[in-house]
Amino acid sequence: MQFDEFYETIGVFGPYQKIKYFLICFTNMLPPVMVYAWTFIAATPSFHCHTPLDDLSALNLPNRLSSQYIPTVEQCLQYQKGVSLKECQRCFQVVQNRTSYDLIPCRKFVFDRTFYQSTLVEDWLMVCDRVSLRSTVQIVFFLGYMVGSLLFGILSDKYGRRPIMGVSFLVMFLAGLICALAPEEFIGQNTSYPFFAIGRFFLACATRGISLTGFVMGSELGGPKQRLFSGIVIKYFFVFGQLLLLTLALTIRTWRTLNAVLAVVPVPFIFFYFILPESPRWLISNQRYDEAEVLLHRIAEKNRTHFDPIVYKQFVNEDKKRVSAAKNQNHGFKAILRSKVMTIIAINMSYQWFVQNLVFYGISQNTGAWLKNPYISFGISALVEFAAYFVVQLVLDRLGRKLPYCLFVIALALVTLLVLPIQIFLPKDSQVNIALKFFASGSYVIIYIYANETFPTQGRNTGMGVCSMIARIGAIIGTYSNDHLTRAWQHSPMVVYGITSVFAMLLATIFPETLDKPLPQSIGDVEQMGLACSIGRTRKHRHRLTNGVKEVHEDISSGKYLKDDTDF
């Protein structure tokens, strides 16, 4: 008897599971608040070089006087070929000599205060040749994502989902305090900058502990039929978290105050540790049958269904036999690399996550530039993301996982690679960006669900943690592209997104379809699913080598494959 079969007898996703699931969803409002807070805390308002005329702005001097300090197109092409025209004109100013002129980098700037009263970028002058200060903090943040994904993924597979989420809430609160206190003026920038970066690092670690563990925990509360529902709805709360952040940012326009408020937001969530249950699947997979029995009995009681201890005893005996037969098998990270099928899926899935994070965060971090009003842009971005999740929910149980994913990815690739001709007909970047955000959000959530359904319970959090760790390299490259590549050519990131997405779509065709299949408990379950190129083969595979050399019989379900490459 499989766990899902027994789970059905006590009411899969009954009232008890639903209440606990929505509590888990509620906790997933925290990660987007912390991730996207950077959009407002470190926003880059419109700016220009400070000139002597700015000190006389009250006199309403004619524009032609101030324009003499702005480099012309010819001057930029002659002296600053390595940067775009916009970057040249706002980061350099003309200094007239008696017989010639020079272009010198600005060291003082005037920032537009239409939307922000103050930002970290303004206070620490993270613009022009100092833009690396801004991107470095964000890169450190994504490094924290990498460490947190792997560390909390392994720990939650070893010690359980519930305690790791509890620790993550506490770490997020402490890291938020560091981020709020470090940038204070009396400390000084040279001291506060590294402390602030460290705070962002641990904040990212905690974010992954909550997001990744919560997603797995929520999906494990239901059965196969609820898998799509649980995977999508938790992402809706990710959007709700963005809207919560938008509300706070609209109310608080100074970055220091906003930073301080965000530091105390995780406090109520710390007490969720005493409310959230452990995953019954995890308890079973770790042979903690007595604890699982107590939890499953409580679930049946809350769902007003009958818990049969005799049937449960039968299930436990069968599970013990399965565990005994597989006692020499590795678990966790080693389990992922046990077989060729699992290894290929893990490497392929890691690349998919790399691409989706490169594209998703690359586009999402640039939402403030969609329209003149960054708050409206951010709100539209969140709504587009919500719409993408809704469309995914409509099609995923009808078309499967693989086909919709490939369609979303190839559509995004087409938009990015055709961005220049599209710009001719759609001169406004916002229209292209909305399409990119839609496709990126759709493919991002599908690969999250796909990975969750592909990795076995024995190493699900570990597998997704490894994927998430590698994915942060993509997020780092996306951040770098936005801050640096665009200085040379506006559409450089689009080309990167398009090329990597094409390869992702091609490699995704190898994955097995997981629609309506039980959530795999062991490596053997994954091996039985196989790879797409193995479909149509008989379970008893016979490979004959001519000239009477040898004959090899292979049982595909055993997970052992032929020595040559024809099996793949």
N, C-alpha and C positions, 0 to 999 in steps of 0.2 A: 504493500500500500504506500503510495506517495503521500507526502505531507499535504499537498493540495486536496487530495481525496478526503483525508481526515478533516482538514480545515473546513470543507464544505458541510460536514455533518454538524458543526457548531454555529454555522451562520457566517459565511464569508462576507466581510464588510457590512456587518450589522451595525446597530446603533453604537455599540461600544467602540468598534474600530473607526467609525466615522467621526465620533467626537475626538478621539485621540489623533486621528489623521488631520483633522482641521486645526488642532493645536500645533501639530508639527508644521502645517502650512503657515500658520501664524508666525512661527519662529523664523520662517524663510522670508519674512519681510525685512529682517535685519540685514542680511548680506547686501542687497542692492542699495540700501541706505548708506552703508559704509563704502561700497565700491564706487558709487556714482557721486558721493559727496565731493570727490575731487573735482567734478565738473564745475561746482560752484565755489568751493574753497580756493581752488587754484585756477579760476577762470582768467582768461586773458582778454581784458577789455580792449577796445580800440585805443590806439596810442600813437603818439608822434614825438619826434625829438623836441626837447625843450629848447626854445630859442629866446633871445632877448625880448622879442616882441610879446612872448607869452606873459611876461611880467607887466606888460602894458595893455593887457587884453581889455581892460575896462574902457579904453579909449576908442574901441571899435575901429581899429586900423583896417585899411583895405586889404583884401586877400592877396593882392599882387605883391605887397610888402613881405608877407610871411612866406609866399611861394619862392622867394629868392633863396631861401635856405633849403628848399627841397630839391634834391638832385633831379635833373631831367632824364628822359629816356636815354639820350645819347651819353650823358655822363655815367649813368649806371652801366650801360653796355661797355663803356670804355674802361671803367675802373673797378666794377664789381660784377664781373660776368658770372661768378659762381653762385649768385643768389638771384631769386626772382625780382622782378621790377618792384612789386609791392614791398618786399622785404628790404630792398635797397632804399626805397624812398622813406621808409619809416624808421630805419636803423642807422642811416647816415645823413649827414647834413653838409651843405656846401660852405666852405670857408673861403672867402675872397682874399686874394693877395693883390699886390699892386699890379702884377702883370699876368697872373693866372689864378686858378682856384684849386682847392683840394677837397676831397671827400674824406671826412673823418668820422669814425664811429661815435654814436651818441653815448653819453654817459649819464644823461638825465632825461627823463621822459615826462610827458603829460598824458594822463590816462582819462578816458571818458568815464564819467560817473553816472551815466544815464540809468544803468541797470544795477551797478554794484557800488556800494559806498566804499568798500575796500576789499581787496583780494590778496592772497598770499603772493601771487605773481607781482603785484604792484609793490607790496612791502619789501620783497626780497629781489625786485628787479629781475625776474626770470624771463627776460625777453632778449631777442637778438642773439648776440654771442654768448649770453648767459642762459639761453633756453635749456641747455643741458642740465641745469640745476633742477628744473621742473621735471624733465623726463627721467632724471636719475631717481628722484623720489618715487615716481610711478613704477619704474623698473624694479626698485627695491620692494615695492608693494607686490608686484607680480612674482618676485622671487619668494616672497612670503607665501603667496598662493601655491607655488611649487612645493615648498617645504611642508606647508600645512596639508596639501592634498595627499602627499605620500605618507607623512607622519600620522595624521589623524585617520587616514584610510587603513593603514596597518594596525593602528591601535584599536580602532573600532571593530576590526575583524577579530582581534585577539581578546579584547576586554569587554566588547559589547557596544551597541549603538548609544544607549542611554547615558552611560557615564562620560563618554567622549563629548556628547553634546553639552552636558553639564559643565565640563571643563572648558569647552569652547566659549560658552557664555561668560564665564569668569575671566578668561584671557581677553575677550573682546572688551569688557569693561575696563580692565587695567590698561590695555593698550590705548583705549580711547582717552583715558586720563593723561597718559604720556603725550598723546597728540595735542591735547587741549592745553597742557601746561608748558610743553617744551618751547613753543614759539613766542613766549612772552618776551617783551622788549628788554626787560631788565637782565635777562640771561645773556643776550647778545646773539647775533646771527651765527657767528662761528661756532658757538656751543649748541644753540638750539636746533640748527639744521640737522646735524647727525642724530640728535635725540628724536627729532620729529620723524626722520626716516626710519629709525628703529621702531618707533611706535607704530608707524604704518606697516612695517614688516610683520609685527605680531598681530596687528589688526587683520591683516590678510590671512595669516595662519588660522585665526579664530573663525574668520568668515568661511573658509573652506571646511573647517570642522563642523560648522552648523549646516552649511548648504549641502555638502556632499553626503554627510551622515544622515541629515534629515530627509534627503531625497530617497536614499536607500531604505531608510527606516519606514518612510511612508509607503513605498512600493511593496515592502514586505508585509504590511498589515493586511493587504487584500489578496485576492486570488487572481488567476489568469485573466478573468473577464474585467477586473477592475484596474488592471495594470496601466492601460492608457489613461483612464480617468485620474488615477493617482499621480501619474507622471505629468499630466498637463495641468491639473488644477493647482498643484504646488507651484508651477511656473506662473499661473495667474497672480499668485500672492507675491511673486517676484516683481511683477508689474505694480501691484498695489504698494509695495515698498518704495518703488520709484516715485509714485504719486505722493506718498507720505513725505519723502525727501523734498519734492517740489513744493509742497505746502510749507514746509519749514524754511526752505530757501527763499520763497516769496515773502515770508514774514520777516526773516532775519537777513539783512543785506550786507552785514559785516562778517568777514570770514572767521574772526576770532570768536565772536559770540556763537555763530553757527557751529563751530568746532566744539565749543564747550557744551552746547546743548546735546550734540550727537554723542558726547562722551557718557551721558547719563541715560541715554535711550535703552541700552542693554540691561539696565538694572532689574526691571520687572521680570525679564526673561530668565534670570538666574534661578528663580524659583520654579521654573518649568521642569527642572530636574526631578522634583518631587511629584510631578503630575504625569509626566510622560512614561509609558510602559517600555519595557525592553521588547525587542523584536522576537516573536515566538519562533520564527524561522532560524534566527541566529542561535537561540537557546538549543533548538533541536540539532542544528548542524554542529554544535559544540558539545553534544551529549549531556547537556544539563537538563535531563528529562524531568526531574522533580519540579524544578522551577518552571519549566514549560507547562507542566501539568497544572500547576496552580494558576498560571496566567490564562491558559486555555479554558480552564474551568470557570474563571471569572468572566471571560469573554462569552462563554455559553450562557452564563447566568444573566449577564447584562442584555444579551440578545434574546433571552427567554427561549433558549433552545436546550436540548438535552446533551450533556457531556457523558459519554459512555466510557467509564474507566476500563472496561474489558477490551473494547475496540482500541482504545489508546494503548493498552498494554500490548496488544497484538502489533500495533504500528511500531512501538518502541522496540519490540523483539526483532522485527524485520529490519529496523534501522540499525540496530546493534550488529546484526549479521552483515549488513552492507558495510558498516564501519570496520568490522573485523576483517572483512575480505579486502578492504582497501587500507589496512593499517600501515602498510609500507609506503603508501603514497604520501607525497609532500602536500603541504597546505600553504595557504597564503601566496606570497610572491613565487615561491618555488613551484607551487601547483599550477600557476599560469603557464610556466615554461615546461611542464611535464611532457606535453605532446606537441606534434607539429601543427595540428589543427588549432589548438589553443594559442600557440606561439604566433602563428600567422594572423589569427584574429586579433590578438593583443597588439601586435606591431601595427597592423592596419588601422585598428581602432585608435591607437595613439596618434597616428598621422591625421586621421579625421578630426580628432579633437584639436590638434595643433592648428589645422586650417580653420576650423570653425571659430576658435578663439582669436586667431589672427584677424579674421574678417569681422566677427561680431564686436570685439572690443575696439578694433580700429575704426569701425563705423560709429559705434556708440559713443566713444569719447569725443567725437567730432560733431555731436548733435547741436552744440551751442552755436555752430557756424551756419546752420541751415537757414535761419532767418535772422533779421536784425534783433528781434527779441529772443534772448537765449532761453527764457522761461517757457515761452510758447513752443519753441523748438523742442525742448526737453519733454514737454507734455505730449506733443505730437509723436515723438519717438516712442514714448511709453505706450500710447494708444495703438500705434502701428505694430508694436511688439505684441500687444494683447490680441490684435486682429490676426496676426500670424499664428499665435497659439490656438486661437479658435478654429482657424482653417485646418490646422494640423489635426485637431481633435475630430473634426468632421470626416477627414479622409483616411486617417491612419488605420482605423479598424475596418475600412472597406478595401483599401488598396495595399495594405501591409505596411512594413517599415521601409523596405529598401527602395521601392519605386518612388514614393513621395520624397524621400531623402535625396535621391539622385536628381529628381526634377527640380527641387529647390536649389540644389547646388549648381546645376548646369544653368538655371535661369540667372542666378547671381553672376556666374562666370560670363555669360553673354552680355549682361548689363555693364559689367566692369570693363570687359575687353572692347566693347563698342561705345565706351563712354565719350570718346571724342566726336564721332559722328552723331551720337545722341545729343550732345551739347549744341550741335548746330540747330537742331529742331526744338530742343528744350533748353533754352538759354539759362533757365534758373536751376541752380545746383540742387535746390531742395526737392524738386520732383524726382531726380535721379536718386538722391539720398533716401527718400522715402521707400522707393522700390528696393534699394539695397538693404535697408533696415528690415523690410518685410521678409525678404528671402533669407537674410542672415539669421533672423530670429527663428524662422521656421526650421531651417536645417540645424540650427544650434540645439533646439529642444528635441528634435527627432534623434539626433546622435546621442543625446543624454539618455533617452528612453531605450534606444537600441543597445547601447553599452550595458545598461542595467539588465536587459533581458538576455544578454549574451554571456556575461561573466557568471560563474556559478556562485552559490551562496558561500562556499568554502573560501572564496577569494574575491567576492564581489566588490567590497569596499577597497581592497588592496588594488584590484584591477582598475577600478574607476579612479582610484587615487593616483596610480601611475599615469593613466591617461591624462588626468587633470594636471599632474605635474609637468608633463611634456607640453600640454596645451598652453601653459603659462609662457613658454618660449614664444609661442605664437602671439600671445597678448603683448609680450615685451617688444617683439618686432613690430606689431601694430602701433604701439605707443611711439617707438622710434620713428616709424614711417610718418606718423602725423606731425611729429615735432621737427624732424630733420629733412626727410626726403621732399616734403612739400615746399621747403625753402628753395629748392632747386627747380622743381616742376610740380605744379599743383596736383596733377593726376598720377604721379608716381605710385602712391599706395594702391590705386585702382588696378594698375597693371599687375602688381604683386598679388592682389586678391584674386584676380582672374586666372592667372597661370596656375596658382596653387589649387584653386577650386576645380579646374579641369582634371588635374591628376587625382584629386580626391574623389570625384565622381567615377572615374575609371576604376579606381581601386575598390570603391564601395560595392561594385558588382560581384565581388568575391564573397561577400557576407552571406550567411544563410538567412532565410526569412524566419522571423520569430513570431509572426502573428498566430494567435490561438495555440501556441505551444506552452507547456508548463515552464515556469521559471526554473532554470537548471539549478540543481542542488550540488552536483559534483562535476568534476572534470569529465567523467564518463558521459554525463548527460550532454555536455557541449560537443563531445566527440561524436555522439550519435546524430546530432544536428548536422555535423560535417560542414563542408564548404559548398558554395553554389556550384562550383565546377565538378563536384562529386555527385550531384543529383542525377538520378537515372541509373546509377550503378546498383548492382545487386549487393545485398549484405555479404554474400559469400563471393569475394572477388577472386577470380582465377587469372593469373598472368602466366602465359606460356612463352618461354623463350625457345625459339626455333633451333634446329640442329641438335635437338635432344640434350641440351645443356642442363636445364633444370626446370622445375615447375614449383611455383610458390602459391600457397593458398593464404588468403588473408580475410579475416573477419573485420569488417570496417568498424563495427561497434566496439571492438577491443581497443581502438585508438592507436594500433600499430599499423604502419603504412609501408608500402614497398620502398626499397632502397633507391629506386630511380625516381625521377621527377614526374612520372606520368600520372601519379595520383593527384597532382595539384594542377 
